[in-house]
Amino acid sequence: MLRHPHRDILSSAARGWAFLSASPNGMPAALCSCDPSFDPLLAEIAPPAAAPRLLRERDATVPGFALGDEAFSAMLALSVLPRATAPAERRFLGDVARQVEGARRGNRFAFFPAVPAFAADTDCTAVAAGALLEHGLMPESRFLATVQDLLRSAVGLGSGTPNGPLHEGVFLVYWDDTTEPDAPPRGRKHDAVACANVLATLHLVTGHPDASLATLAYLRHHLTSGDYRTGTRYYPSPAAFLHAAARVCRRCARCADALSAPLAAALNHVEPESALDLALLTIAADDIGLGSPPAWREELAARQREDGSWPAHGYFRMGRVPLWFGSPHLTTVFAVRALQGARP
């Protein structure tokens, strides 16, 4: 019997959903590795609590605070996955939404909810708030209060810092204020993926505020200069930026005018290495209306494991500390989203 590629791809997405829905308590926290490939032959894979030991074994810098389970994976899952119809999928997303709410600190959301010494950041806040709003789980009034907080994170005046130059009007990763007195300052810095995530969330209800123009210009320069090829401070893979920038285009026509053409050029030349890359790039191509090569989806489906998951790969890292976060669940979230866009 001849195989039907669309049927096979959608069956693969359904198996991915089944893997996610089997998780009894929502989205598991990401695991850590000192190697972005998450190859156990190259570096040990362990929970975040073991990170100090992993780093000491590599003579790397150890964070000056305890690491707990992160909530960013749950925020990403709620942001990436569509509203579900099957009971098991709805239950899973309900559990994930409660995890996201558990990371709230006022109008902001924290990467390590149980670590007061680690400040909330604009990346987590943008992804979490946008996801809750899109799933109908956040009142618009509360969302707009969060948007105002995000807008206040923009740099007032460009200057030099140990983490690189600051750009006037561009959103920072961490707020430069005293809202969280138990959290020491994390430093004023930009990250192009975080900036894209903030911009995508702003465009859910605010149209195109003038305050976002500097960040849009920053994203375009990061793309057209080729800087995206080396990853960003918190996201090691070029695919992470292309996915985040394409998401902005999907939500804002003005941003699409500025970014879609160079994004299409980049997507036509990029070589995905991991299953996570394949998923991120497939979603990006769909978001700008380019349409991903059929081989990407077929290859992604072929890399699915027997239990319905896809292998872990480092999606984000801890800044200057060589510690990557990833999990089979996180890769599977992006893979399911990528394959569900394959309907004829």
ZAMARGU-4260 file (C-alpha; in steps of 0.2 Angstrom, whole numbers, plus 5000, padded with zeros to 4 digits):
<rodrens>
0) 5000/5000/5000 | 5006/5017/4996 | 5010/5029/5010 | 5001/5045/5011 | 5013/5059/5017
5) 5000/5070/5024 | 4992/5056/5033 | 5009/5050/5040 | 5013/5068/5046 | 4997/5071/5055
10) 4998/5054/5063 | 5015/5059/5069 | 5008/5075/5076 | 4994/5065/5085 | 5007/5053/5093
15) 5017/5068/5099 | 5001/5075/5107 | 4998/5058/5115 | 5016/5059/5123 | 5013/5076/5129
20) 4996/5072/5136 | 5003/5057/5146 | 5012/5069/5157 | 5003/5069/5174 | 5007/5086/5180
25) 5009/5097/5165 | 5025/5102/5156 | 5040/5094/5164 | 5054/5107/5168 | 5069/5106/5156
30) 5085/5097/5159 | 5102/5104/5158 | 5118/5099/5149 | 5135/5108/5146 | 5133/5103/5128
35) 5119/5110/5117 | 5117/5093/5107 | 5111/5084/5123 | 5122/5069/5118 | 5124/5059/5134
40) 5141/5053/5127 | 5147/5071/5126 | 5140/5078/5143 | 5129/5072/5157 | 5111/5077/5156
45) 5103/5081/5173 | 5090/5092/5182 | 5094/5110/5185 | 5098/5106/5204 | 5113/5097/5198
50) 5120/5111/5187 | 5133/5118/5199 | 5141/5101/5199 | 5140/5099/5180 | 5149/5116/5179
55) 5162/5113/5192 | 5167/5097/5183 | 5170/5108/5167 | 5179/5121/5177 | 5165/5133/5172
60) 5158/5148/5181 | 5145/5143/5194 | 5129/5154/5196 | 5129/5163/5213 | 5111/5157/5217
65) 5102/5140/5218 | 5094/5134/5203 | 5076/5126/5203 | 5064/5119/5191 | 5061/5132/5177
70) 5044/5137/5171 | 5049/5144/5154 | 5045/5127/5146 | 5027/5128/5152 | 5026/5146/5145
75) 5033/5140/5128 | 5021/5125/5127 | 5006/5136/5131 | 5012/5149/5118 | 5016/5136/5104
80) 5002/5124/5105 | 4984/5128/5099 | 4968/5126/5109 | 4965/5107/5111 | 4949/5098/5108
85) 4953/5080/5114 | 4950/5078/5133 | 4968/5073/5137 | 4975/5087/5127 | 4963/5100/5136
90) 4968/5092/5153 | 4987/5094/5148 | 4985/5112/5143 | 4975/5116/5159 | 4989/5109/5169
95) 5002/5119/5159 | 4991/5135/5161 | 4992/5133/5180 | 5011/5131/5179 | 5012/5147/5170
100) 5001/5156/5183 | 5012/5149/5196 | 5027/5159/5189 | 5018/5176/5191 | 5026/5190/5201
105) 5013/5204/5199 | 5013/5209/5181 | 5029/5199/5177 | 5033/5181/5176 | 5049/5172/5182
110) 5060/5159/5174 | 5064/5151/5191 | 5047/5154/5201 | 5054/5147/5217 | 5071/5156/5217
115) 5067/5174/5223 | 5085/5179/5219 | 5082/5177/5201 | 5072/5192/5194 | 5058/5190/5182
120) 5062/5195/5164 | 5054/5202/5149 | 5056/5186/5139 | 5046/5175/5151 | 5034/5189/5154
125) 5030/5192/5136 | 5028/5173/5131 | 5018/5169/5147 | 5006/5184/5146 | 5003/5182/5127
130) 5000/5163/5129 | 4987/5166/5143 | 4978/5180/5133 | 4977/5169/5117 | 4970/5154/5127
135) 4957/5166/5135 | 4965/5164/5152 | 4970/5182/5155 | 4958/5197/5156 | 4963/5211/5143
140) 4965/5224/5157 | 4978/5213/5166 | 4987/5210/5150 | 4987/5228/5146 | 4995/5231/5163
145) 5009/5219/5158 | 5011/5227/5141 | 5014/5244/5150 | 5028/5235/5161 | 5036/5228/5145
150) 5036/5245/5137 | 5045/5252/5152 | 5059/5240/5149 | 5065/5249/5134 | 5082/5258/5135
155) 5081/5277/5138 | 5098/5281/5132 | 5111/5270/5123 | 5127/5267/5132 | 5141/5254/5134
160) 5140/5240/5146 | 5151/5224/5150 | 5137/5214/5140 | 5139/5225/5125 | 5131/5241/5118
165) 5114/5246/5123 | 5102/5253/5110 | 5090/5267/5113 | 5072/5262/5113 | 5076/5243/5112
170) 5069/5232/5125 | 5080/5225/5139 | 5080/5207/5145 | 5079/5212/5163 | 5070/5228/5170
175) 5082/5241/5177 | 5071/5244/5193 | 5068/5239/5211 | 5052/5230/5209 | 5059/5214/5216
180) 5070/5219/5231 | 5076/5201/5234 | 5083/5199/5217 | 5100/5207/5213 | 5102/5217/5197
185) 5105/5205/5182 | 5113/5218/5171 | 5106/5229/5157 | 5107/5218/5141 | 5098/5214/5125
190) 5094/5198/5117 | 5087/5197/5099 | 5075/5183/5102 | 5069/5190/5118 | 5066/5207/5109
195) 5056/5197/5096 | 5045/5188/5109 | 5041/5205/5117 | 5037/5213/5101 | 5025/5198/5096
200) 5016/5200/5112 | 5014/5219/5111 | 5006/5216/5094 | 4992/5205/5101 | 4982/5220/5106
205) 4991/5236/5104 | 4994/5237/5085 | 5011/5245/5081 | 5016/5257/5095 | 5029/5269/5091
210) 5039/5263/5106 | 5042/5247/5096 | 5050/5255/5081 | 5068/5254/5088 | 5066/5236/5093
215) 5060/5232/5075 | 5075/5241/5068 | 5086/5231/5080 | 5079/5214/5074 | 5081/5219/5056
220) 5099/5223/5058 | 5102/5207/5068 | 5094/5198/5053 | 5102/5207/5038 | 5119/5208/5045
225) 5120/5190/5047 | 5123/5191/5066 | 5108/5179/5069 | 5120/5165/5062 | 5130/5164/5078
230) 5114/5163/5090 | 5111/5175/5104 | 5116/5176/5122 | 5102/5165/5128 | 5097/5156/5112
235) 5112/5146/5104 | 5103/5141/5087 | 5100/5153/5073 | 5084/5144/5071 | 5077/5151/5087
240) 5079/5169/5081 | 5071/5165/5064 | 5057/5157/5072 | 5054/5171/5084 | 5056/5185/5071
245) 5043/5175/5059 | 5031/5175/5074 | 5032/5194/5074 | 5028/5195/5056 | 5013/5184/5058
250) 5006/5196/5070 | 5010/5213/5062 | 5010/5218/5044 | 5021/5232/5046 | 5034/5221/5054
255) 5032/5208/5040 | 5036/5222/5027 | 5052/5225/5036 | 5057/5207/5040 | 5049/5194/5028
260) 5060/5196/5013 | 5077/5194/5023 | 5069/5180/5033 | 5064/5171/5017 | 5082/5173/5011
265) 5089/5166/5027 | 5076/5151/5027 | 5081/5146/5010 | 5099/5145/5014 | 5099/5138/5032
270) 5103/5120/5036 | 5093/5112/5050 | 5104/5101/5061 | 5092/5094/5075 | 5074/5090/5076
275) 5071/5105/5086 | 5079/5116/5072 | 5068/5107/5059 | 5052/5111/5069 | 5057/5129/5073
280) 5061/5133/5054 | 5046/5124/5048 | 5035/5135/5059 | 5045/5150/5054 | 5042/5147/5035
285) 5023/5145/5038 | 5022/5161/5048 | 5029/5171/5034 | 5019/5162/5021 | 5034/5155/5013
290) 5029/5137/5015 | 5043/5125/5022 | 5051/5112/5010 | 5041/5096/5011 | 5057/5087/5016
295) 5058/5096/5032 | 5041/5089/5038 | 5045/5072/5032 | 5062/5072/5040 | 5054/5079/5056
300) 5041/5065/5056 | 5055/5052/5053 | 5065/5058/5068 | 5051/5054/5080 | 5055/5041/5093
305) 5044/5026/5097 | 5036/5034/5113 | 5030/5048/5102 | 5043/5061/5107 | 5057/5069/5099
310) 5075/5070/5106 | 5080/5084/5118 | 5091/5098/5111 | 5097/5114/5119 | 5084/5128/5115
315) 5090/5141/5128 | 5105/5144/5139 | 5110/5153/5154 | 5119/5168/5147 | 5137/5168/5150
320) 5136/5151/5159 | 5139/5137/5147 | 5123/5128/5153 | 5109/5123/5140 | 5091/5119/5144
325) 5081/5107/5134 | 5070/5091/5135 | 5060/5079/5124 | 5044/5087/5129 | 5050/5104/5123
330) 5056/5098/5107 | 5040/5088/5105 | 5029/5104/5108 | 5038/5113/5093 | 5037/5097/5082
335) 5018/5095/5085 | 5015/5113/5081 | 5026/5111/5065 | 5017/5095/5059 | 5000/5101/5063
340) 5003/5115/5050 | 5004/5101/5036 | 4986/5099/5032 | 4982/5100/5013
</rodrens>
